[in-house]
Amino acid sequence: MWLPLWTWIVLYAIGLTAAVYHFCNGIVTFCITWGITVGVTARRKMSIAAGGLGAILMIWGVLSLVALAQTPNKDSGPHSTATLRVVDSQAAPVSRP
């Protein structure tokens, strides 16, 4: 089954955003729960720091997504559209020379 590249980009972007949010929110919650950030000011500063880390991780992820989109697919010809192949786990392995 072949899916167009834009489908993978959209799925990757959704997963990237969810993972970065979950990670940074977990850091803030960890610091609150374990008493590392006790006051309102400390919580605000930790939220800003986690937001900055989230921004850095999102930029890093988007740059890798751009690199993926710009990488030519060696299996497709010069006039075909870029696609990625979904591998069926039930299929027999293909031997290559």
C-alpha positions in Angstrom: 0.0 0.0 0.0 1.4 3.3 -1.0 0.7 6.6 0.7 1.6 10.1 -0.5 4.4 11.9 1.3 2.1 14.7 2.5 0.1 12.1 4.5 3.2 11.0 6.4 4.2 14.6 7.0 0.8 15.4 8.5 0.9 12.3 10.7 4.5 13.0 11.8 3.6 16.7 12.6 0.6 15.6 14.8 2.7 13.0 16.6 5.6 15.4 17.1 3.4 18.1 18.5 1.7 15.6 20.9 5.0 14.2 22.1 6.6 17.5 22.7 3.6 18.9 24.6 3.3 15.7 26.7 7.0 15.8 27.5 7.2 19.4 28.5 3.9 19.3 30.5 5.2 16.2 32.3 8.4 18.1 33.3 6.3 20.9 34.8 3.9 18.5 36.6 6.9 16.6 37.9 8.4 19.7 39.4 5.1 20.7 41.0 4.4 17.2 42.4 7.8 16.7 43.8 7.9 20.1 45.5 10.7 21.5 43.3 8.6 24.5 42.3 6.7 25.5 45.4 5.6 29.1 44.8 3.6 30.7 42.0 6.7 32.5 40.7 8.7 29.3 40.6 5.9 27.6 38.7 5.7 30.4 36.3 9.4 30.3 35.6 9.4 26.5 35.2 6.5 26.8 32.7 8.4 29.4 30.7 11.5 27.1 30.7 9.5 24.1 29.7 7.9 26.2 27.0 11.3 27.2 25.7 12.4 23.6 25.7 9.2 22.7 23.8 9.9 25.4 21.2 13.5 24.1 20.7 12.2 20.5 20.4 9.5 21.5 17.9 12.0 23.4 15.8 14.3 20.4 15.8 11.5 18.1 14.8 10.2 20.4 12.1 13.7 20.6 10.6 13.9 16.8 10.5 10.5 16.8 8.9 11.7 19.2 6.2 14.8 17.0 5.6 12.5 14.0 5.2 10.4 15.8 2.7 13.4 17.0 0.7 15.1 13.6 0.5 14.6 12.0 -2.9 13.0 8.6 -2.9 15.5 6.3 -4.6 12.7 3.8 -5.6 10.7 6.2 -7.6 11.5 7.4 -11.1 12.1 11.0 -12.2 8.5 11.6 -13.1 6.7 9.9 -10.2 5.3 11.5 -7.1 7.2 11.0 -3.9 5.6 8.2 -1.8 6.6 6.0 1.1 5.6 2.4 1.3 3.7 0.8 4.2 5.2 -2.6 4.8 2.9 -5.4 5.5 4.1 -7.4 8.5 2.5 -10.6 7.1 4.4 -10.3 3.8 7.4 -12.5 3.0 10.8 -10.8 3.2 12.2 -9.7 -0.1 15.7 -10.8 -0.9 17.9 -8.2 -2.5 21.2 -8.9 -4.3 
